[in-house]
Amino acid sequence: MNALPRCLVAIALSSSVAFSVAAQEDAPNEPPAEETAAFETLTEDYSCMFCHGKTGTLSGTEKNQHLIVTKEDLVVDIHWQKGLRCHDCHGGSPALDDFTDHRNDPSFRSLASPQDIPVFCGHCHSNAQYMSRFRPSPRVDQESEYWTSGHGKRLQQTGDVKVATCVSCHGGHNIRAVDDLESLVYPTQVAKTCATCHSDAELMEGREYHGRSFGHQQFELWSKSVHAHAMMEKGDLSAATCNDCHGNHGAVPQDVDSLANACGTCHVKVAKLFATTKMKHQFEKTDLPGCATCHGNHKIHSPTDEMLGMAGGAVCARCHEQGKHGATLAGAEIAKQMHDELAQLVTQISSVGEKLDRAERLGMEIRGPRFRLRDANDALTNARTLVHSFAIEPVQQAVTEGLTVTSEVNSDAEAALQEHTMRRIWLGFSLVPIIAVVTLLLLYIRSMPSTK
């Protein structure tokens, strides 16, 4: 079939018009006017609508529903908004008169299998010259990165068509810009998008990476983490979600020797400290996953000082108390010292803070001392970070700096309280002559002769 019969043009006309009207009636929210207007420019001789419209030749059966394209999809699609149309991605002829059966059209880019999708999208997204028409410095490595990912390798090497491809994460005909709040890959949406597959127990059953089972609870665990709390409740878009740790197009599970690098992307200072310690090499030697050994992976809670030391619930005790993984008694002692040093500074900051609060309630000026107390809190934060050096000296130095500040601020707080006390004493003394004068005046007035 080289061209559609002219008698079908009339059918195409009624099909495309009905498709446009039906799509408009079904839309819950009217799309932006400019995109809607652009959709209406798909005239009766646009070949794609003849088959793929709501009332096209492929409609009417459940089997073909995935081949039907709606206005609701297209008008929010970033490609459509940039002026691209069906044939720009799929090839083939857009005009009915020139239409050729896809099976006989060498210009048509087939999507017969999920294995075709990365190359299909890469046709444009791997072409720097073409992509520069839309962005001055475009990324054109997405396809090559994909083939290095766990998804890509499984698709390419084993033919597993259930793994994620471009459309799994970005959508099909409704691909929104990555900075669109409703985009499937917007930071607040990424975890839910990944969970589409990774929370499916049936789909994930039996899947492994380097001999380790994937499981299907990652999203449930992440949702209870400090990262999820920061992103979903506090609106911190810099908080870690799936792609921050596992990568985007080249997504892979982290190995023992790379996990600390993933955490270090955000926690730079901690990563630098950890990288220079003997603990890093010991962790790798004994197959312990770096940061995750103490903090966990997906369900990462906000760290506390109680994690440090050898008391009940402290993560250090897991190894140092039981002698696991080559942990030493010397390490246990250092952990105790670190905990005690931090506890001392925390206690001092709290005590001084209470004195400042009391002085403030009494009306004393304490803005300067309160501001300086921030330096002690900064020293505490620094000391907590230096714990990852696994050496007591840096922690003690930071704590000492904090204690020096709290000592100075404590003196100021006590001076303010003492000043308030002295003011009350002097006020009491000053009232004595005042009361005496008032008493004498009253007596004098009463001693004056009556004018009656």
C-alpha positions as a printed Julia matrix, in Angstrom:
452×3 Matrix{Float64}:
   0.0     0.0     0.0
   1.78    3.15   -1.2
  -0.93    5.67   -0.4
  -4.3     5.78    1.29
  -7.28    6.01   -1.09
  -8.69    9.48   -1.49
 -12.08    8.22   -0.34
 -10.54    7.77    3.12
  -9.69   11.46    3.37
 -13.3    12.22    4.23
 -13.15    9.6     6.97
  -9.86   11.11    8.19
 -11.51   14.53    8.33
 -14.39   13.35   10.49
 -11.99   11.21   12.57
  -9.6    14.03   13.42
 -12.37   16.53   14.13
 -14.22   14.08   16.37
 -10.93   13.23   18.06
 -10.28   16.91   18.82
 -13.77   17.53   20.16
 -13.85   14.38   22.29
 -10.43   15.1    23.75
 -11.51   18.64   24.62
 -14.73   17.43   26.31
 -12.92   14.77   28.34
 -10.17   17.06   29.62
 -10.63   17.74   33.37
  -8.48   20.87   33.2
  -8.18   22.86   30.03
  -4.53   22.79   28.82
  -2.63   26.01   28.09
  -4.21   27.89   25.21
  -1.08   28.02   23.03
  -0.54   24.25   23.2
  -4.22   23.59   22.59
  -4.13   25.89   19.57
  -1.08   24.04   18.25
  -2.93   20.76   18.61
  -5.81   22.08   16.54
  -3.38   22.71   13.66
  -3.25   18.96   13.08
  -5.43   19.1    10.02
  -7.48   16.35    8.4
  -4.58   15.31    6.18
  -2.19   14.61    9.09
  -1.74   10.88    8.67
  -0.96    9.97   12.3
  -4.4    11.05   13.51
  -6.15    8.83   10.98
  -5.1     5.74   12.93
  -3.87    6.95   16.32
  -6.57    9.49   17.18
  -9.32    8.76   19.68
 -11.66    7.78   16.87
  -8.96    6.51   14.52
  -8.79    3.08   12.95
  -6.88    1.67   15.95
  -9.42    2.78   18.53
 -12.33    0.75   19.79
 -10.5    -2.28   21.2
  -8.64   -2.67   24.46
  -5.75   -4.31   22.61
  -4.87   -1.1    20.78
  -5.44    1.42   23.57
  -1.69    1.87   24.11
  -1.44    3.11   20.53
  -4.02    5.87   20.98
  -2.62    9.39   21.59
  -4.75   12.09   23.2
  -4.62   15.84   23.26
  -4.24   15.72   27.06
  -0.97   13.87   26.6
   0.46   15.95   23.8
  -0.22   19.46   25.07
   1.84   18.9    28.24
   4.66   17.14   26.38
   7.94   19.09   26.25
   8.61   17.91   22.69
   5.22   19.13   21.53
   5.79   22.47   23.26
   9.11   22.82   21.43
   7.3    22.44   18.1
   8.02   18.77   17.41
   5.25   16.61   15.99
   4.63   12.87   15.73
   6.67   12.34   12.56
   9.66   14.23   13.99
  10.17   11.37   16.45
   8.6     8.41   14.68
   9.48    9.2    11.1
   7.18    8.38    8.25
   5.16   10.83    6.23
   2.83   13.24    8.0
   0.59   13.71    4.94
  -2.14   11.22    4.05
  -1.37   11.49    0.33
   2.22   10.42    0.92
   1.53    7.83    3.59
   3.24    4.45    3.29
   2.55    1.38    5.41
   5.01    1.49    8.33
   6.17   -2.03    7.49
   7.27   -0.84    4.06
   8.54    2.62    5.03
  12.32    2.75    5.67
  11.96    6.23    7.18
   9.7     4.95    9.96
  11.47    4.3    13.27
   9.91    1.22   14.78
   9.21    0.6    18.46
   8.36   -3.07   18.18
  10.07   -3.9    21.48
  11.25   -2.09   24.65
  14.76   -2.86   23.42
  14.18   -0.3    20.65
  13.35    2.57   23.04
  16.87    3.74   24.09
  18.05    3.92   20.48
  14.76    5.55   19.46
  15.2     8.36   22.02
  18.93    8.5    21.33
  18.23    9.28   17.68
  17.86   12.91   18.78
  19.25   12.98   22.31
  22.64   11.64   21.21
  22.97   14.22   18.45
  24.73   17.3    19.84
  24.16   19.41   16.75
  20.44   18.66   16.68
  19.95   19.14   20.43
  21.74   22.49   20.37
  18.68   23.85   18.56
  16.82   23.61   21.86
  19.59   24.13   24.43
  23.04   25.74   24.02
  24.98   23.02   25.86
  22.88   19.86   25.74
  23.69   16.53   27.34
  24.02   13.88   24.66
  25.32   10.96   26.74
  22.02    9.69   28.12
  21.8     6.71   25.79
  25.41    5.64   26.27
  24.98    5.99   30.04
  21.82    3.92   29.95
  23.63    0.95   28.42
  26.06    0.99   31.38
  23.21    0.92   33.92
  21.78   -2.12   35.63
  18.65   -1.64   33.54
  20.5    -1.29   30.24
  22.82   -4.24   30.8
  19.93   -6.49   31.72
  17.93   -5.36   28.7
  20.88   -5.76   26.32
  22.46   -8.91   27.73
  19.48  -10.95   28.86
  16.63   -9.46   26.83
  14.65   -8.65   30.0
  11.99   -6.33   28.57
  10.51   -5.62   32.02
  13.4    -3.39   33.07
  13.05    0.39   33.03
  13.7     2.27   29.81
  13.39    5.96   28.94
   9.58    5.94   28.86
   9.34    4.13   32.21
  10.75    7.18   33.98
   9.89   10.06   31.65
   6.59    8.94   30.16
   5.58    8.32   26.57
   3.59   11.06   24.82
   3.27   13.18   27.96
   6.94   13.82   28.75
   7.16   16.92   30.89
  10.24   19.1    31.32
  12.45   17.88   34.17
  11.81   21.11   36.11
   8.03   20.73   35.77
   6.49   20.12   39.22
   4.42   17.27   37.77
   7.27   15.66   35.87
   7.9    12.04   36.79
  11.55   12.93   37.36
  11.07   16.11   39.39
  12.93   15.62   42.7
   9.76   15.16   44.75
   8.44   12.59   42.24
  11.58   10.51   41.62
  11.11    8.07   44.5
   7.5     7.35   43.49
   8.59    6.84   39.89
  11.27    4.34   40.88
   8.8     2.65   43.23
   6.55    1.88   40.25
   8.85   -1.07   39.63
  10.94   -1.4    42.77
   7.94   -1.67   45.12
   6.36   -4.38   42.99
   7.08   -7.6    44.92
   6.13   -9.84   42.01
   8.25   -7.93   39.49
  11.29   -7.74   41.76
  11.12  -11.36   42.91
  14.33  -13.22   42.09
  16.16  -10.16   40.8
  19.71   -9.77   42.1
  22.77   -7.6    41.68
  26.15   -9.17   42.33
  24.45  -11.96   44.24
  22.4    -9.61   46.46
  18.61   -9.65   46.32
  16.98   -6.33   45.44
  13.93   -6.66   47.64
  10.95   -4.34   47.17
  10.8    -2.15   50.3
  13.16    0.65   49.3
  10.45    3.29   48.86
   8.72    2.34   52.11
  12.0     2.63   53.99
  13.1     5.85   52.28
   9.73    7.43   53.1
  10.62    7.15   56.81
  14.13    8.55   56.42
  15.64   11.92   57.29
  16.09   12.56   53.55
  12.39   12.01   52.77
  11.4    14.19   55.74
  13.64   17.0    54.51
  12.35   16.81   50.94
   8.66   16.01   51.33
   7.89   17.92   54.54
  10.44   20.72   54.6
  10.61   21.23   50.82
  14.39   20.76   50.64
  14.95   19.7    47.02
  18.65   19.11   47.71
  17.82   16.19   50.01
  18.82   12.79   48.68
  16.4    10.72   46.66
  16.98    7.6    44.52
  18.93    9.13   41.64
  21.23   11.14   43.94
  22.74    7.91   45.25
  22.23    5.49   42.36
  22.62    7.74   39.35
  20.19    8.79   36.65
  20.56    7.16   33.26
  23.51    5.06   34.41
  21.72    3.87   37.55
  23.35    0.98   39.42
  23.2    -0.29   43.01
  26.13    0.95   45.07
  28.92   -1.53   45.86
  30.88   -1.71   49.11
  33.78    0.28   47.68
  31.61    3.02   46.15
  28.88    3.66   48.71
  30.94    6.18   50.71
  31.51    8.11   47.49
  27.76    8.29   46.92
  27.17    9.69   50.41
  30.15   11.98   49.97
  28.45   13.74   47.07
  26.48   15.71   49.67
  28.36   14.99   52.89
  31.7    16.18   51.53
  33.58   16.87   54.77
  32.55   13.58   56.33
  33.59   11.69   53.21
  37.03   13.31   53.22
  37.56   12.42   56.87
  36.42    8.83   56.36
  38.56    8.37   53.24
  41.79    9.0    55.19
  41.06    6.58   58.03
  42.02    2.96   58.54
  38.35    2.22   59.06
  37.56    2.74   55.37
  39.98    0.04   54.29
  38.89   -2.22   57.14
  35.27   -1.83   56.08
  36.1    -2.75   52.49
  38.29   -5.63   53.61
  35.5    -7.12   55.68
  32.79   -6.33   53.08
  31.07   -3.67   55.19
  29.31   -0.94   53.15
  30.98    2.16   54.57
  28.5     4.78   55.78
  25.57    2.35   55.61
  27.19    0.13   58.25
  26.36    2.71   60.93
  23.64    4.83   59.33
  21.73    2.33   57.2
  20.91    2.83   53.52
  17.33    3.73   52.62
  15.85    4.26   56.11
  18.46    6.74   57.32
  17.44    8.46   60.54
  18.79   11.77   61.79
  22.04   10.92   63.64
  22.2    11.35   67.41
  25.0    11.3    69.98
  23.49    8.1    71.38
  24.71    6.29   68.26
  28.24    6.91   69.52
  29.91    5.06   72.37
  29.34    1.63   73.88
  26.05    2.06   75.72
  22.9     0.22   74.71
  21.82    1.11   71.19
  25.15    2.64   70.18
  26.25    1.47   66.73
  29.9     1.26   67.82
  28.99   -1.54   70.23
  27.79   -3.76   67.39
  31.36   -4.52   66.47
  33.6    -3.28   69.29
  31.67   -5.01   72.06
  31.57   -8.32   70.29
  34.94   -8.21   68.56
  33.47   -8.47   65.08
  35.3    -7.51   61.87
  38.61   -7.0    63.69
  37.17   -4.32   66.02
  39.5    -3.57   68.96
  39.1    -2.66   72.63
  41.11    0.49   71.93
  38.44    1.52   69.44
  35.76    0.91   72.06
  37.57    3.2    74.49
  37.87    5.95   71.89
  34.16    5.66   71.15
  33.37    6.1    74.87
  35.65    9.12   75.12
  34.08   10.74   72.07
  30.59   10.26   73.51
  31.61   11.71   76.86
  33.32   14.72   75.24
  30.22   15.55   73.18
  27.94   15.03   76.19
  30.01   17.48   78.23
  29.71   20.2    75.61
  25.99   19.57   75.1
  25.42   19.88   78.85
  27.37   23.14   79.04
  25.54   24.68   76.09
  22.19   23.72   77.62
  23.14   25.08   81.05
  24.39   28.39   79.68
  21.35   28.67   77.42
  19.04   28.31   80.44
  20.91   31.1    82.28
  20.57   33.38   79.27
  16.85   32.59   79.05
  16.45   33.48   82.75
  18.34   36.75   82.32
  16.24   37.62   79.29
  13.0    37.0    81.2
  14.27   39.38   83.88
  14.68   42.07   81.25
  18.47   42.0    80.92
  20.24   42.7    77.61
  21.83   39.4    76.51
  21.81   39.59   72.69
  25.6    39.66   72.5
  26.21   36.57   74.68
  23.41   34.65   72.95
  24.96   35.41   69.59
  28.36   34.2    70.8
  26.78   30.97   72.03
  26.28   30.1    68.39
  30.04   29.58   68.16
  29.73   26.85   70.78
  26.98   25.17   68.77
  29.17   25.41   65.67
  31.99   23.78   67.61
  29.6    21.0    68.65
  28.57   20.43   65.03
  32.23   20.34   64.02
  33.05   17.86   66.78
  30.2    15.6    65.68
  31.55   15.69   62.14
  35.11   14.95   63.3
  33.85   11.74   64.88
  34.25   10.28   61.37
  38.02   10.68   61.7
  37.84    7.89   64.33
  40.51    9.79   66.31
  39.93   11.36   69.71
  42.32   14.32   69.34
  40.39   16.3    66.68
  37.14   15.77   68.59
  38.71   16.94   71.87
  40.11   20.03   70.19
  36.72   21.0    68.76
  35.01   20.34   72.1
  37.62   22.44   73.92
  36.9    25.35   71.59
  33.22   25.02   72.37
  33.81   24.81   76.12
  35.94   27.95   75.98
  33.04   29.81   74.39
  30.48   28.44   76.87
  32.75   29.47   79.76
  32.92   33.04   78.47
  29.2    33.22   77.76
  28.46   31.67   81.15
  30.42   34.49   82.79
  28.38   37.03   80.84
  25.12   35.3    81.8
  26.07   35.23   85.47
  27.15   38.87   85.29
  23.74   39.76   83.82
  21.96   37.86   86.61
  24.18   39.48   89.23
  23.53   42.9    87.77
  19.81   42.27   88.03
  20.25   41.28   91.69
  22.32   44.4    92.39
  19.7    46.57   90.74
  17.07   45.16   93.08
  19.33   45.75   96.12
  20.07   49.35   95.11
  16.42   49.85   94.37
  15.65   48.65   97.9
  18.22   51.05   99.38
  16.92   53.94   97.29
  13.41   53.34   98.56
  14.48   54.0   102.2
  15.17   57.77  101.82
  12.19   58.13   99.51
   9.88   56.56  102.08
  11.46   58.7   104.83
  10.88   61.93  102.87
   7.28   60.96  102.09
   6.69   60.13  105.78
   8.1    63.49  106.92
   5.93   65.32  104.39
   2.83   63.56  105.63
   3.71   64.38  109.24
   4.38   68.02  108.35
   1.09   68.3   106.51
  -0.8    66.83  109.44
   0.97   69.23  111.87
  -0.11   72.31  109.96
  -2.94   74.34  111.64
  -6.39   74.0   110.15
  -7.7    76.93  108.09
 -11.28   76.47  109.35
